[in-house]
């Protein structure tokens, strides 16, 4: 497996991976998969800010992708990022997500971010919660029944990790 910065040519594969999660999972509360054009717009917006998307690949193609962006648009949040990681369904549980999160932490720190927030859709998403916890994230809150998908209410789990080695304040 190789990790590298995403390129325009990766966007159809990224869209396909994300569309699967939108249609079949609760890790995102989006209900309609964005088009390749929308993914291109999101990618371009991140690149315009100096932020990079990452992909994991092997000989079979793109295995997953990761991105980070400022947690909120207000200027006071300018040192706080939020990560997004999605892995191809047939390679889940094989370390792809953990490798991507590890690399995204380094990339975000290099861009000047000091804190990383993971907003995990669905409190039952043990895989994402476990990967983030194994990399030093700690759960800092749960928003109860804030998402509606597949005919049920879903919680969102907030996890946080300092990018400078410091623990987040309590």
N, CA and C atoms as an extended XYZ file, in Angstrom:
510
Properties=species:S:1:pos:R:3:atomname:S:1:resname:S:1:resid:I:1 pbc="F F F"
N         0.847       -1.179        0.000 N   UNK     1
C         0.000        0.000        0.000 CA  UNK     1
C         0.889        1.238        0.000 C   UNK     1
N         0.545        2.199       -0.832 N   UNK     2
C         1.246        3.472       -0.901 CA  UNK     2
C         0.281        4.599       -0.542 C   UNK     2
N         0.779        5.592        0.167 N   UNK     3
C         0.011        6.795        0.455 CA  UNK     3
C         0.613        7.930       -0.355 C   UNK     3
N        -0.251        8.752       -0.926 N   UNK     4
C         0.225        9.899       -1.698 CA  UNK     4
C        -0.864       10.958       -1.731 C   UNK     4
N        -0.479       12.154       -2.191 N   UNK     5
C        -1.463       13.209       -2.374 CA  UNK     5
C        -2.394       12.828       -3.522 C   UNK     5
N        -3.665       13.115       -3.346 N   UNK     6
C        -4.647       12.834       -4.396 CA  UNK     6
C        -4.423       13.762       -5.578 C   UNK     6
N        -4.776       13.261       -6.737 N   UNK     7
C        -4.698       14.021       -7.979 CA  UNK     7
C        -6.090       14.061       -8.618 C   UNK     7
N        -6.264       14.947       -9.563 N   UNK     8
C        -7.552       15.054      -10.251 CA  UNK     8
C        -8.007       13.703      -10.806 C   UNK     8
N        -7.083       12.915      -11.314 N   UNK     9
C        -7.438       11.623      -11.911 CA  UNK     9
C        -7.971       10.613      -10.876 C   UNK     9
N        -7.762       10.880       -9.581 N   UNK    10
C        -8.250        9.992       -8.523 CA  UNK    10
C        -9.701       10.273       -8.145 C   UNK    10
N       -10.226       11.403       -8.580 N   UNK    11
C       -11.531       11.837       -8.085 CA  UNK    11
C       -12.687       10.905       -8.444 C   UNK    11
N       -12.727       10.283       -9.618 N   UNK    12
C       -13.805        9.299       -9.854 CA  UNK    12
C       -13.764        8.124       -8.865 C   UNK    12
N       -12.584        7.632       -8.535 N   UNK    13
C       -12.481        6.532       -7.562 CA  UNK    13
C       -12.882        7.016       -6.172 C   UNK    13
N       -12.475        8.224       -5.819 N   UNK    14
C       -12.869        8.801       -4.532 CA  UNK    14
C       -14.388        8.938       -4.466 C   UNK    14
N       -14.985        9.432       -5.540 N   UNK    15
C       -16.440        9.590       -5.571 CA  UNK    15
C       -17.130        8.239       -5.399 C   UNK    15
N       -16.604        7.210       -6.039 N   UNK    16
C       -17.195        5.876       -5.944 CA  UNK    16
C       -17.124        5.331       -4.518 C   UNK    16
N       -15.985        5.500       -3.874 N   UNK    17
C       -15.829        5.037       -2.482 CA  UNK    17
C       -16.802        5.777       -1.578 C   UNK    17
N       -16.860        7.096       -1.733 N   UNK    18
C       -17.739        7.890       -0.875 CA  UNK    18
C       -19.209        7.566       -1.162 C   UNK    18
N       -19.567        7.408       -2.428 N   UNK    19
C       -20.954        7.092       -2.784 CA  UNK    19
C       -21.407        5.802       -2.103 C   UNK    19
N       -20.522        4.807       -2.041 N   UNK    20
C       -20.873        3.562       -1.359 CA  UNK    20
C       -21.220        3.836        0.110 C   UNK    20
N       -20.403        4.657        0.771 N   UNK    21
C       -20.660        4.972        2.186 CA  UNK    21
C       -21.941        5.778        2.354 C   UNK    21
N       -22.204        6.683        1.433 N   UNK    22
C       -23.441        7.468        1.499 CA  UNK    22
C       -24.649        6.545        1.376 C   UNK    22
N       -24.607        5.628        0.429 N   UNK    23
C       -25.757        4.775        0.146 CA  UNK    23
C       -25.936        3.617        1.124 C   UNK    23
N       -24.841        3.173        1.756 N   UNK    24
C       -24.919        1.947        2.566 CA  UNK    24
C       -24.468        2.107        4.012 C   UNK    24
N       -23.896        3.237        4.369 N   UNK    25
C       -23.341        3.378        5.711 CA  UNK    25
C       -23.888        4.573        6.468 C   UNK    25
N       -23.526        4.615        7.723 N   UNK    26
C       -23.952        5.718        8.586 CA  UNK    26
C       -22.764        6.550        9.062 C   UNK    26
N       -21.602        6.341        8.458 N   UNK    27
C       -20.431        7.140        8.796 CA  UNK    27
C       -20.548        8.558        8.290 C   UNK    27
N       -21.396        8.775        7.310 N   UNK    28
C       -21.735       10.108        6.830 CA  UNK    28
C       -23.241       10.238        6.888 C   UNK    28
N       -23.701       11.423        7.190 N   UNK    29
C       -25.143       11.655        7.221 CA  UNK    29
C       -25.655       12.186        5.884 C   UNK    29
N       -24.782       12.283        4.889 N   UNK    30
C       -25.236       12.625        3.546 CA  UNK    30
C       -26.077       11.467        3.032 C   UNK    30
N       -27.153       11.783        2.317 N   UNK    31
C       -28.054       10.727        1.852 CA  UNK    31
C       -28.062       10.549        0.339 C   UNK    31
N       -27.578       11.521       -0.375 N   UNK    32
C       -27.481       11.449       -1.829 CA  UNK    32
C       -26.019       11.588       -2.202 C   UNK    32
N       -25.460       10.607       -2.898 N   UNK    33
C       -24.033       10.703       -3.245 CA  UNK    33
C       -23.756       11.931       -4.112 C   UNK    33
N       -22.725       12.676       -3.775 N   UNK    34
C       -22.353       13.797       -4.631 CA  UNK    34
C       -21.791       13.283       -5.956 C   UNK    34
N       -21.978       14.062       -6.979 N   UNK    35
C       -21.453       13.712       -8.296 CA  UNK    35
C       -19.933       13.862       -8.317 C   UNK    35
N       -19.320       13.354       -9.353 N   UNK    36
C       -17.884       13.565       -9.532 CA  UNK    36
C       -17.595       15.061       -9.603 C   UNK    36
N       -18.466       15.815      -10.236 N   UNK    37
C       -18.272       17.271      -10.335 CA  UNK    37
C       -18.298       17.931       -8.962 C   UNK    37
N       -19.169       17.473       -8.083 N   UNK    38
C       -19.209       18.025       -6.727 CA  UNK    38
C       -17.947       17.642       -5.958 C   UNK    38
N       -17.490       16.415       -6.129 N   UNK    39
C       -16.230       15.994       -5.493 CA  UNK    39
C       -15.088       16.853       -6.026 C   UNK    39
N       -15.084       17.129       -7.328 N   UNK    40
C       -14.061       18.011       -7.907 CA  UNK    40
C       -14.102       19.388       -7.250 C   UNK    40
N       -15.288       19.921       -7.021 N   UNK    41
C       -15.427       21.236       -6.386 CA  UNK    41
C       -14.905       21.206       -4.953 C   UNK    41
N       -15.227       20.164       -4.216 N   UNK    42
C       -14.744       20.035       -2.834 CA  UNK    42
C       -13.223       19.912       -2.809 C   UNK    42
N       -12.684       19.120       -3.726 N   UNK    43
C       -11.238       18.938       -3.836 CA  UNK    43
C       -10.565       20.269       -4.182 C   UNK    43
N       -11.131       20.977       -5.134 N   UNK    44
C       -10.576       22.273       -5.532 CA  UNK    44
C       -10.609       23.293       -4.414 C   UNK    44
N       -11.686       23.296       -3.634 N   UNK    45
C       -11.790       24.226       -2.505 CA  UNK    45
C       -10.718       23.927       -1.455 C   UNK    45
N       -10.486       22.640       -1.191 N   UNK    46
C        -9.445       22.269       -0.231 CA  UNK    46
C        -8.070       22.678       -0.748 C   UNK    46
N        -7.819       22.397       -2.004 N   UNK    47
C        -6.524       22.728       -2.602 CA  UNK    47
C        -6.291       24.238       -2.598 C   UNK    47
N        -7.344       25.021       -2.808 N   UNK    48
C        -7.222       26.487       -2.800 CA  UNK    48
C        -6.801       27.006       -1.424 C   UNK    48
N        -7.117       26.260       -0.382 N   UNK    49
C        -6.722       26.636        0.984 CA  UNK    49
C        -5.321       26.127        1.336 C   UNK    49
N        -4.729       25.332        0.452 N   UNK    50
C        -3.417       24.744        0.729 CA  UNK    50
C        -3.497       23.411        1.431 C   UNK    50
N        -4.689       22.836        1.508 N   UNK    51
C        -4.889       21.546        2.160 CA  UNK    51
C        -4.867       20.458        1.102 C   UNK    51
N        -4.379       19.284        1.492 N   UNK    52
C        -4.243       18.181        0.543 CA  UNK    52
C        -5.164       17.029        0.917 C   UNK    52
N        -5.708       16.388       -0.079 N   UNK    53
C        -6.386       15.116        0.107 CA  UNK    53
C        -5.348       14.029       -0.124 C   UNK    53
N        -5.542       12.910        0.530 N   UNK    54
C        -4.617       11.786        0.422 CA  UNK    54
C        -5.356       10.561       -0.098 C   UNK    54
N        -4.633        9.713       -0.780 N   UNK    55
C        -5.185        8.420       -1.177 CA  UNK    55
C        -4.224        7.325       -0.760 C   UNK    55
N        -4.805        6.169       -0.481 N   UNK    56
C        -4.037        4.937       -0.286 CA  UNK    56
C        -4.322        4.099       -1.521 C   UNK    56
N        -3.273        3.521       -2.083 N   UNK    57
C        -3.463        2.717       -3.287 CA  UNK    57
C        -2.553        1.505       -3.275 C   UNK    57
N        -2.950        0.523       -4.041 N   UNK    58
C        -2.091       -0.617       -4.343 CA  UNK    58
C        -2.370       -0.996       -5.790 C   UNK    58
N        -1.920       -2.166       -6.190 N   UNK    59
C        -2.097       -2.559       -7.583 CA  UNK    59
C        -3.568       -2.696       -7.983 C   UNK    59
N        -4.469       -2.827       -7.015 N   UNK    60
C        -5.900       -2.939       -7.335 CA  UNK    60
C        -6.558       -1.579       -7.529 C   UNK    60
N        -5.856       -0.506       -7.182 N   UNK    61
C        -6.414        0.839       -7.350 CA  UNK    61
C        -6.461        1.602       -6.039 C   UNK    61
N        -7.338        2.578       -5.970 N   UNK    62
C        -7.491        3.411       -4.781 CA  UNK    62
C        -8.224        2.605       -3.710 C   UNK    62
N        -7.598        2.509       -2.539 N   UNK    63
C        -8.162        1.741       -1.420 CA  UNK    63
C        -8.992        2.608       -0.482 C   UNK    63
N        -8.668        3.876       -0.434 N   UNK    64
C        -9.363        4.795        0.452 CA  UNK    64
C        -8.785        6.173        0.291 C   UNK    64
N        -9.436        7.131        0.943 N   UNK    65
C        -8.939        8.503        0.882 CA  UNK    65
C        -9.189        9.209        2.205 C   UNK    65
N        -8.447       10.271        2.399 N   UNK    66
C        -8.580       11.079        3.608 CA  UNK    66
C        -8.467       12.538        3.215 C   UNK    66
N        -9.142       13.365        3.989 N   UNK    67
C        -9.094       14.806        3.778 CA  UNK    67
C        -9.173       15.480        5.137 C   UNK    67
N        -8.760       16.731        5.164 N   UNK    68
C        -8.981       17.544        6.356 CA  UNK    68
C        -9.324       18.942        5.894 C   UNK    68
N       -10.045       19.627        6.744 N   UNK    69
C       -10.439       21.003        6.480 CA  UNK    69
C       -10.623       21.696        7.817 C   UNK    69
N       -10.687       23.003        7.770 N   UNK    70
C       -10.930       23.736        9.010 CA  UNK    70
C       -12.255       23.267        9.605 C   UNK    70
N       -12.261       23.072       10.910 N   UNK    71
C       -13.415       22.540       11.627 CA  UNK    71
C       -14.657       23.403       11.410 C   UNK    71
N       -14.526       24.694       11.501 N   UNK    72
C       -15.608       25.649       11.265 CA  UNK    72
C       -15.032       26.848       10.527 C   UNK    72
N       -15.885       27.561        9.801 N   UNK    73
C       -15.420       28.681        8.988 CA  UNK    73
C       -15.045       29.927        9.793 C   UNK    73
N       -15.577       30.088       10.967 N   UNK    74
C       -15.268       31.295       11.750 CA  UNK    74
C       -13.774       31.357       12.053 C   UNK    74
N       -13.232       32.563       12.023 N   UNK    75
C       -11.783       32.754       12.114 CA  UNK    75
C       -11.174       32.176       13.392 C   UNK    75
N       -11.907       32.167       14.465 N   UNK    76
C       -11.376       31.646       15.718 CA  UNK    76
C       -11.037       30.161       15.662 C   UNK    76
N       -11.588       29.456       14.673 N   UNK    77
C       -11.318       28.019       14.507 CA  UNK    77
C       -10.155       27.751       13.559 C   UNK    77
N        -9.407       28.764       13.177 N   UNK    78
C        -8.410       28.603       12.109 CA  UNK    78
C        -7.302       27.605       12.418 C   UNK    78
N        -7.136       27.207       13.674 N   UNK    79
C        -6.095       26.229       14.024 CA  UNK    79
C        -6.675       24.859       14.365 C   UNK    79
N        -7.942       24.675       14.072 N   UNK    80
C        -8.631       23.427       14.403 CA  UNK    80
C        -9.173       22.800       13.121 C   UNK    80
N        -8.804       21.553       12.861 N   UNK    81
C        -9.223       20.853       11.647 CA  UNK    81
C       -10.153       19.694       11.985 C   UNK    81
N       -10.855       19.248       10.963 N   UNK    82
C       -11.693       18.054       11.054 CA  UNK    82
C       -11.242       17.086        9.958 C   UNK    82
N       -11.132       15.813       10.302 N   UNK    83
C       -10.713       14.829        9.304 CA  UNK    83
C       -11.902       14.086        8.716 C   UNK    83
N       -11.706       13.541        7.547 N   UNK    84
C       -12.669       12.676        6.874 CA  UNK    84
C       -11.882       11.534        6.251 C   UNK    84
N       -12.279       10.317        6.557 N   UNK    85
C       -11.579        9.145        6.039 CA  UNK    85
C       -12.623        8.138        5.573 C   UNK    85
N       -12.465        7.662        4.355 N   UNK    86
C       -13.359        6.652        3.806 CA  UNK    86
C       -12.526        5.600        3.095 C   UNK    86
N       -12.868        4.341        3.340 N   UNK    87
C       -12.104        3.209        2.822 CA  UNK    87
C       -13.025        2.359        1.950 C   UNK    87
N       -12.465        1.854        0.880 N   UNK    88
C       -13.207        0.959       -0.009 CA  UNK    88
C       -13.741       -0.224        0.803 C   UNK    88
N       -14.976       -0.594        0.557 N   UNK    89
C       -15.652       -1.580        1.393 CA  UNK    89
C       -14.926       -2.921        1.450 C   UNK    89
N       -14.308       -3.341        0.373 N   UNK    90
C       -13.682       -4.669        0.350 CA  UNK    90
C       -12.330       -4.719        1.056 C   UNK    90
N       -11.831       -3.578        1.544 N   UNK    91
C       -10.547       -3.588        2.261 CA  UNK    91
C       -10.670       -3.005        3.667 C   UNK    91
N       -11.888       -2.850        4.146 N   UNK    92
C       -12.084       -2.350        5.509 CA  UNK    92
C       -11.491       -3.335        6.512 C   UNK    92
N       -10.928       -2.791        7.594 N   UNK    93
C       -10.349       -3.632        8.640 CA  UNK    93
C        -8.951       -4.126        8.335 C   UNK    93
N        -8.320       -3.592        7.292 N   UNK    94
C        -6.987       -4.047        6.900 CA  UNK    94
C        -5.909       -2.983        7.118 C   UNK    94
N        -6.204       -1.954        7.893 N   UNK    95
C        -5.196       -0.955        8.222 CA  UNK    95
C        -5.146        0.255        7.311 C   UNK    95
N        -5.995        0.289        6.293 N   UNK    96
C        -5.986        1.418        5.361 CA  UNK    96
C        -6.408        2.700        6.073 C   UNK    96
N        -7.493        2.640        6.816 N   UNK    97
C        -7.981        3.825        7.527 CA  UNK    97
C        -6.973        4.355        8.520 C   UNK    97
N        -6.352        3.468        9.265 N   UNK    98
C        -5.375        3.897       10.260 CA  UNK    98
C        -4.177        4.565        9.589 C   UNK    98
N        -3.718        4.011        8.482 N   UNK    99
C        -2.595        4.624        7.758 CA  UNK    99
C        -2.978        6.010        7.253 C   UNK    99
N        -4.193        6.146        6.745 N   UNK   100
C        -4.641        7.439        6.241 CA  UNK   100
C        -4.774        8.473        7.359 C   UNK   100
N        -5.369        8.072        8.491 N   UNK   101
C        -5.501        9.020        9.610 CA  UNK   101
C        -4.121        9.448       10.095 C   UNK   101
N        -3.208        8.512       10.225 N   UNK   102
C        -1.852        8.836       10.676 CA  UNK   102
C        -1.228        9.897        9.779 C   UNK   102
N        -1.342        9.700        8.487 N   UNK   103
C        -0.745       10.645        7.539 CA  UNK   103
C        -1.481       11.989        7.535 C   UNK   103
N        -2.803       11.970        7.666 N   UNK   104
C        -3.552       13.221        7.654 CA  UNK   104
C        -3.202       14.076        8.873 C   UNK   104
N        -2.889       13.441        9.986 N   UNK   105
C        -2.472       14.196       11.178 CA  UNK   105
C        -1.180       14.955       10.892 C   UNK   105
N        -0.235       14.306       10.256 N   UNK   106
C         1.036       14.945        9.907 CA  UNK   106
C         0.821       16.080        8.914 C   UNK   106
N         0.005       15.838        7.907 N   UNK   107
C        -0.270       16.855        6.886 CA  UNK   107
C        -0.960       18.077        7.498 C   UNK   107
N        -1.929       17.847        8.357 N   UNK   108
C        -2.655       18.962        8.979 CA  UNK   108
C        -1.734       19.776        9.886 C   UNK   108
N        -0.884       19.108       10.638 N   UNK   109
C         0.071       19.820       11.494 CA  UNK   109
C         1.011       20.678       10.651 C   UNK   109
N         1.438       20.152        9.520 N   UNK   110
C         2.324       20.910        8.629 CA  UNK   110
C         1.635       22.147        8.055 C   UNK   110
N         0.304       22.127        8.011 N   UNK   111
C        -0.462       23.283        7.534 CA  UNK   111
C        -0.782       24.265        8.654 C   UNK   111
N        -0.277       23.995        9.855 N   UNK   112
C        -0.469       24.925       10.962 CA  UNK   112
C        -1.620       24.628       11.901 C   UNK   112
N        -2.323       23.520       11.669 N   UNK   113
C        -3.403       23.166       12.586 CA  UNK   113
C        -2.822       22.613       13.886 C   UNK   113
N        -3.516       22.871       15.001 N   UNK   114
C        -3.066       22.420       16.320 CA  UNK   114
C        -3.962       21.341       16.923 C   UNK   114
N        -5.195       21.269       16.478 N   UNK   115
C        -6.141       20.283       16.999 CA  UNK   115
C        -6.840       19.611       15.824 C   UNK   115
N        -7.142       18.323       15.996 N   UNK   116
C        -7.911       17.591       14.988 CA  UNK   116
C        -9.166       17.056       15.654 C   UNK   116
N       -10.284       17.290       15.000 N   UNK   117
C       -11.571       16.790       15.451 CA  UNK   117
C       -12.012       15.700       14.490 C   UNK   117
N       -12.496       14.610       15.040 N   UNK   118
C       -13.142       13.573       14.246 CA  UNK   118
C       -14.613       13.589       14.636 C   UNK   118
N       -15.458       13.802       13.675 N   UNK   119
C       -16.896       13.729       13.908 CA  UNK   119
C       -17.341       12.409       13.287 C   UNK   119
N       -17.551       11.425       14.145 N   UNK   120
C       -17.867       10.073       13.689 CA  UNK   120
C       -19.382        9.926       13.623 C   UNK   120
N       -19.873        9.780       12.409 N   UNK   121
C       -21.293        9.535       12.249 CA  UNK   121
C       -21.637        8.166       12.796 C   UNK   121
N       -22.623        8.113       13.650 N   UNK   122
C       -23.148        6.887       14.237 CA  UNK   122
C       -22.258        6.386       15.379 C   UNK   122
N       -22.775        6.469       16.568 N   UNK   123
C       -22.043        6.024       17.756 CA  UNK   123
C       -21.740        4.528       17.719 C   UNK   123
N       -22.381        3.790       16.820 N   UNK   124
C       -22.112        2.364       16.680 CA  UNK   124
C       -21.003        2.083       15.668 C   UNK   124
N       -20.359        3.106       15.151 N   UNK   125
C       -19.280        2.953       14.171 CA  UNK   125
C       -17.988        2.616       14.918 C   UNK   125
N       -17.924        1.385       15.402 N   UNK   126
C       -16.789        0.943       16.227 CA  UNK   126
C       -15.468        1.004       15.479 C   UNK   126
N       -15.483        0.768       14.177 N   UNK   127
C       -14.246        0.799       13.406 CA  UNK   127
C       -13.608        2.175       13.420 C   UNK   127
N       -14.360        3.197       13.103 N   UNK   128
C       -13.820        4.555       13.066 CA  UNK   128
C       -13.454        5.035       14.464 C   UNK   128
N       -14.297        4.769       15.423 N   UNK   129
C       -14.000        5.170       16.800 CA  UNK   129
C       -12.725        4.480       17.270 C   UNK   129
N       -12.587        3.198       16.977 N   UNK   130
C       -11.402        2.447       17.393 CA  UNK   130
C       -10.124        2.936       16.730 C   UNK   130
N       -10.186        3.206       15.433 N   UNK   131
C        -9.005        3.707       14.725 CA  UNK   131
C        -8.571        5.036       15.325 C   UNK   131
N        -9.515        5.938       15.504 N   UNK   132
C        -9.158        7.246       16.065 CA  UNK   132
C        -8.608        7.103       17.491 C   UNK   132
N        -9.242        6.278       18.309 N   UNK   133
C        -8.765        6.085       19.687 CA  UNK   133
C        -7.353        5.499       19.695 C   UNK   133
N        -7.075        4.580       18.787 N   UNK   134
C        -5.746        3.959       18.747 CA  UNK   134
C        -4.657        4.955       18.372 C   UNK   134
N        -5.040        6.084       17.804 N   UNK   135
C        -4.084        7.119       17.401 CA  UNK   135
C        -4.091        8.316       18.341 C   UNK   135
N        -4.653        8.130       19.523 N   UNK   136
C        -4.568        9.167       20.544 CA  UNK   136
C        -5.747       10.105       20.622 C   UNK   136
N        -6.773        9.890       19.840 N   UNK   137
C        -7.983       10.703       19.966 CA  UNK   137
C        -8.727       10.264       21.219 C   UNK   137
N        -9.389       11.205       21.825 N   UNK   138
C       -10.262       10.838       22.936 CA  UNK   138
C       -11.650       11.384       22.670 C   UNK   138
N       -12.621       10.651       23.150 N   UNK   139
C       -14.005       11.078       22.959 CA  UNK   139
C       -14.270       12.289       23.842 C   UNK   139
N       -14.799       13.349       23.236 N   UNK   140
C       -15.068       14.578       23.984 CA  UNK   140
C       -16.549       14.929       24.005 C   UNK   140
N       -17.360       14.147       23.319 N   UNK   141
C       -18.790       14.419       23.364 CA  UNK   141
C       -19.569       13.537       22.412 C   UNK   141
N       -20.852       13.447       22.697 N   UNK   142
C       -21.775       12.730       21.828 CA  UNK   142
C       -22.992       13.622       21.646 C   UNK   142
N       -23.333       13.859       20.393 N   UNK   143
C       -24.563       14.580       20.079 CA  UNK   143
C       -25.623       13.529       19.802 C   UNK   143
N       -26.621       13.476       20.645 N   UNK   144
C       -27.630       12.418       20.583 CA  UNK   144
C       -28.695       12.716       19.520 C   UNK   144
N       -28.969       11.707       18.720 N   UNK   145
C       -30.074       11.729       17.755 CA  UNK   145
C       -30.068       12.979       16.877 C   UNK   145
N       -28.901       13.332       16.350 N   UNK   146
C       -28.802       14.528       15.507 CA  UNK   146
C       -28.869       14.220       14.015 C   UNK   146
N       -28.699       12.948       13.651 N   UNK   147
C       -28.772       12.559       12.255 CA  UNK   147
C       -29.920       11.605       12.028 C   UNK   147
N       -30.558       11.735       10.878 N   UNK   148
C       -31.646       10.829       10.507 CA  UNK   148
C       -31.249       10.154        9.206 C   UNK   148
N       -31.119        8.838        9.229 N   UNK   149
C       -30.736        8.109        8.026 CA  UNK   149
C       -31.231        6.675        8.159 C   UNK   149
N       -31.659        6.120        7.063 N   UNK   150
C       -32.164        4.751        7.014 CA  UNK   150
C       -33.298        4.512        8.013 C   UNK   150
N       -34.124        5.533        8.210 N   UNK   151
C       -35.297        5.397        9.066 CA  UNK   151
C       -35.021        5.363       10.546 C   UNK   151
N       -33.852        5.869       10.946 N   UNK   152
C       -33.569        5.891       12.386 CA  UNK   152
C       -32.703        7.086       12.742 C   UNK   152
N       -32.764        7.460       14.016 N   UNK   153
C       -31.951        8.557       14.541 CA  UNK   153
C       -30.565        8.052       14.865 C   UNK   153
N       -29.576        8.876       14.569 N   UNK   154
C       -28.179        8.507       14.790 CA  UNK   154
C       -27.479        9.562       15.641 C   UNK   154
N       -26.569        9.089       16.469 N   UNK   155
C       -25.727        9.979       17.260 CA  UNK   155
C       -24.483       10.337       16.447 C   UNK   155
N       -23.834       11.418       16.825 N   UNK   156
C       -22.523       11.784       16.265 CA  UNK   156
C       -21.543       11.845       17.427 C   UNK   156
N       -20.433       11.161       17.282 N   UNK   157
C       -19.410       11.111       18.318 CA  UNK   157
C       -18.306       12.097       17.958 C   UNK   157
N       -17.988       12.977       18.885 N   UNK   158
C       -16.895       13.927       18.695 CA  UNK   158
C       -15.658       13.396       19.410 C   UNK   158
N       -14.566       13.326       18.666 N   UNK   159
C       -13.284       12.903       19.217 CA  UNK   159
C       -12.267       13.994       18.887 C   UNK   159
N       -11.242       14.120       19.725 N   UNK   160
C       -10.265       15.199       19.552 CA  UNK   160
C        -8.864       14.702       19.862 C   UNK   160
N        -7.911       15.263       19.119 N   UNK   161
C        -6.492       14.961       19.357 CA  UNK   161
C        -5.680       16.205       19.063 C   UNK   161
N        -4.784       16.512       19.964 N   UNK   162
C        -3.854       17.612       19.730 CA  UNK   162
C        -2.811       17.170       18.714 C   UNK   162
N        -2.442       18.079       17.834 N   UNK   163
C        -1.452       17.751       16.816 CA  UNK   163
C        -0.037       18.094       17.260 C   UNK   163
N         0.085       18.789       18.365 N   UNK   164
C         1.409       19.158       18.885 CA  UNK   164
C         1.820       18.285       20.060 C   UNK   164
N         1.129       17.169       20.266 N   UNK   165
C         1.481       16.256       21.346 CA  UNK   165
C         0.823       16.589       22.666 C   UNK   165
N         0.211       17.755       22.760 N   UNK   166
C        -0.474       18.156       23.993 CA  UNK   166
C        -1.875       17.559       24.009 C   UNK   166
N        -2.329       17.180       25.180 N   UNK   167
C        -3.706       16.697       25.304 CA  UNK   167
C        -4.650       17.886       25.245 C   UNK   167
N        -5.846       17.696       24.683 N   UNK   168
C        -6.816       18.786       24.707 CA  UNK   168
C        -7.215       19.110       26.138 C   UNK   168
N        -7.504       20.358       26.393 N   UNK   169
C        -7.899       20.738       27.752 CA  UNK   169
C        -9.267       20.162       28.057 C   UNK   169
N        -9.496       19.883       29.334 N   UNK   170
C       -10.741       19.241       29.740 CA  UNK   170
C       -11.882       20.221       29.737 C   UNK   170
